[in-house]
Amino acid sequence: MSRRSAAFVAPDLEDSILDPLSTEGKKHAKLLLSTLQEDIARFRDAHFPPDILRQVRDMPIYEGNLAEVQAYKEDWQALIDRAMAFYPSAYLPPDYLPLPASLEIPQFVYHVQRLHLTKTRAKESKSFGSVGALIDKCGDYTPQEIARMSAVFEANNEARLVAHREFIDLRAYVFCRDNKGEMLEPERLRFYRTGLIVHALPDFKIIDSRQTPRKRRNDAYNNPLADNGEWKIYCKK
């Protein structure tokens, strides 16, 4: 199963007189989140990759026994606790969604029996309500392409343009055992930005299928309005 990330919630800070739902309260929360991200970046520079764990292949994946993984997570725990103030639903049932990858806090997974490393052809998608905003994010296009995109909004001011960029998505299928020793359904994790820390069980096995990327499913969008070699632009369906 693939996982999204937990939702951001402006924290209700006891030492603040600001309403977390007010405009000023939201600005204050974003400032605190930015400070947290800076602290995480400094800590990560000093403590990642972990020197007490073993690297898996050439990936930002590190494995160790239970004590080693717990010790390394303890190093991160203060930052994880701070992050949980902004994402209080992280790791909670029923969805067990992780912290967002943008924080770059490593993902910790326990009782791992097997890792299956894969590459998949995928696409990044962005939606825009104006040609100017699209060009700002996606780069330059020819005058003819800009005219075609502008015509979409002239015909319907509620229309949206969608930009697609293809890339190779690196994933790990993580197979764990429960407390009874039964194998669970695998979790499909994107780990390249955060890093993945696994508690490896005896007879831990790695299957590496990165040499043969899986085919992406057929795209519902065809015949782009514009293509600058990186982003293809379509009228959103």
C-alpha positions in Angstrom: 0.0 0.0 0.0 1.3 3.5 -0.9 1.2 6.2 1.7 0.5 9.9 1.5 1.5 12.1 4.4 -0.3 13.4 7.5 -2.1 16.7 7.3 -0.6 20.0 8.6 -2.4 21.5 11.6 -1.4 24.9 13.1 -0.5 24.0 16.7 -2.3 25.5 19.7 0.8 26.8 21.6 0.2 27.3 25.3 2.6 30.3 25.5 1.1 32.1 22.5 -1.8 34.6 22.7 -2.5 34.1 18.9 -5.5 32.1 17.7 -3.9 29.3 15.6 -6.8 29.6 13.1 -6.3 33.3 12.6 -4.2 34.8 9.8 -1.5 35.9 12.3 -1.6 32.6 14.0 -1.1 30.7 10.8 1.8 32.9 9.9 3.3 32.3 13.3 2.9 28.5 12.9 4.6 28.6 9.5 7.5 30.5 11.0 7.9 27.9 13.7 7.7 25.1 11.1 10.4 26.9 9.0 12.6 27.0 12.2 12.0 23.3 12.7 13.0 22.5 9.1 16.2 24.5 9.6 17.0 22.6 12.9 16.3 19.3 11.1 18.6 20.2 8.2 21.5 21.1 10.7 20.9 17.9 12.7 20.8 15.8 9.5 24.0 17.2 8.2 25.7 16.0 11.4 24.0 12.7 12.0 22.9 11.3 8.6 23.9 8.8 7.4 24.0 6.9 10.7 27.4 5.6 11.7 26.0 2.7 13.8 23.9 1.1 11.0 24.8 -0.7 7.8 23.9 0.7 4.3 21.7 -1.3 2.0 23.3 -1.4 -1.5 23.9 2.1 -2.7 20.6 3.4 -1.3 19.8 5.8 1.6 18.6 2.8 3.4 20.3 1.6 6.6 19.6 -1.6 8.6 20.5 -2.8 12.0 19.2 -4.8 14.9 16.5 -3.6 17.3 18.8 -2.0 19.8 20.8 -0.1 17.1 17.7 1.2 15.4 16.1 2.3 18.6 19.3 4.1 19.7 19.4 6.0 16.4 15.7 6.9 16.6 16.3 8.3 20.1 18.8 10.7 18.5 16.0 12.0 16.3 13.2 11.8 18.9 13.2 15.5 20.0 12.8 16.7 16.4 10.2 14.0 15.7 8.2 15.2 18.7 8.4 18.8 17.5 7.2 17.7 14.1 4.3 15.9 15.6 3.0 19.2 17.0 2.4 20.2 13.3 1.2 16.8 12.1 -0.7 15.3 15.0 -2.3 12.6 13.0 1.0 11.1 11.8 1.3 7.3 12.4 -2.1 7.1 14.0 -4.9 4.7 13.0 -6.8 4.2 10.8 -4.4 5.5 8.1 -1.0 5.5 9.8 0.2 8.3 7.5 3.9 9.4 7.9 5.4 12.8 8.4 5.8 14.7 5.1 9.0 13.9 3.2 9.7 17.7 3.0 10.8 17.5 6.6 13.5 15.0 5.7 13.2 13.0 8.9 14.2 9.4 8.3 11.4 6.8 8.2 11.8 4.1 10.8 10.3 0.6 10.1 10.5 -2.3 12.6 10.4 -6.1 12.2 11.4 -6.1 8.5 11.9 -9.4 6.9 12.3 -8.4 3.3 13.0 -5.3 1.1 12.1 -5.2 -2.6 13.7 -2.2 -4.4 12.0 -1.1 -7.6 12.0 1.7 -10.1 8.8 2.8 -11.7 8.1 5.2 -14.5 6.0 8.0 -13.0 5.0 11.6 -13.4 4.8 14.7 -11.3 1.7 16.8 -11.8 0.9 20.4 -11.1 -2.3 22.4 -11.7 -2.6 26.1 -12.7 -5.3 28.7 -13.1 -3.3 31.1 -15.2 -0.6 31.0 -17.9 1.6 33.3 -15.9 1.7 31.1 -12.9 2.4 28.1 -15.1 5.4 29.7 -16.8 6.7 30.8 -13.4 6.9 27.2 -12.2 7.5 25.3 -15.4 9.7 27.5 -17.6 9.4 29.2 -21.0 7.3 28.1 -24.0 7.0 29.3 -27.6 4.6 32.2 -28.4 2.4 29.7 -30.3 2.2 27.4 -27.2 1.4 30.4 -25.0 -1.3 31.4 -27.3 -2.8 27.9 -27.2 -2.7 27.9 -23.4 -4.2 31.4 -23.2 -7.1 30.3 -25.5 -8.1 27.7 -22.9 -8.8 30.4 -20.3 -10.4 32.8 -22.8 -12.9 30.0 -23.7 -13.6 29.2 -20.0 -12.3 31.3 -17.1 -12.8 28.4 -14.7 -10.6 26.1 -16.7 -7.3 24.7 -15.3 -4.1 23.7 -17.0 -2.2 20.7 -15.8 1.5 20.2 -16.2 3.1 16.7 -16.2 6.8 15.9 -15.9 8.0 12.3 -16.2 10.6 10.8 -13.9 11.8 7.5 -12.6 10.3 6.9 -9.1 12.4 4.8 -6.7 10.4 2.8 -4.2 10.9 0.1 -1.6 8.3 -2.6 -0.9 8.8 -3.3 2.8 7.6 -6.7 4.1 7.3 -6.9 7.9 6.1 -9.5 10.4 3.6 -8.9 13.2 3.9 -9.8 16.9 2.8 -13.4 16.0 5.5 -13.7 13.3 3.0 -13.6 10.5 4.0 -11.8 7.3 2.0 -8.6 6.7 1.0 -7.0 3.4 3.9 -4.9 2.1 4.1 -1.1 2.4 5.3 0.8 -0.6 7.5 3.6 0.6 9.2 6.5 -1.2 12.4 6.9 0.7 15.0 8.7 -1.4 14.5 12.1 0.2 14.1 11.1 3.8 16.1 7.9 4.1 14.8 4.6 5.4 15.9 3.0 8.7 14.9 -0.7 9.1 15.1 -3.1 12.0 16.2 -6.2 10.2 15.0 -9.6 11.3 17.1 -12.7 11.1 17.4 -13.9 7.5 16.7 -10.4 6.3 16.5 -10.4 2.5 16.9 -7.8 -0.2 15.4 -8.1 -3.7 16.8 -5.5 -6.1 14.7 -5.0 -9.3 16.0 -1.5 -10.1 17.6 -2.6 -13.4 14.2 -3.2 -15.0 11.9 -0.2 -14.3 8.2 -1.2 -14.2 6.0 0.4 -16.9 3.8 3.3 -15.9 0.1 2.9 -16.4 -1.4 4.5 -19.6 -1.7 8.2 -19.3 -5.3 9.7 -19.7 -3.7 12.8 -21.2 -2.6 13.0 -24.8 -1.7 15.6 -27.4 -0.2 18.3 -25.1 -0.9 22.0 -25.8 2.8 22.8 -25.0 6.0 20.9 -24.3 9.3 22.6 -23.3 11.2 19.3 -23.0 10.5 19.0 -19.3 6.9 19.8 -18.7 4.0 18.8 -21.0 0.9 21.0 -20.6 -2.7 19.8 -21.0 -6.2 21.2 -20.5 -7.3 19.6 -17.2 -10.1 17.0 -17.6 
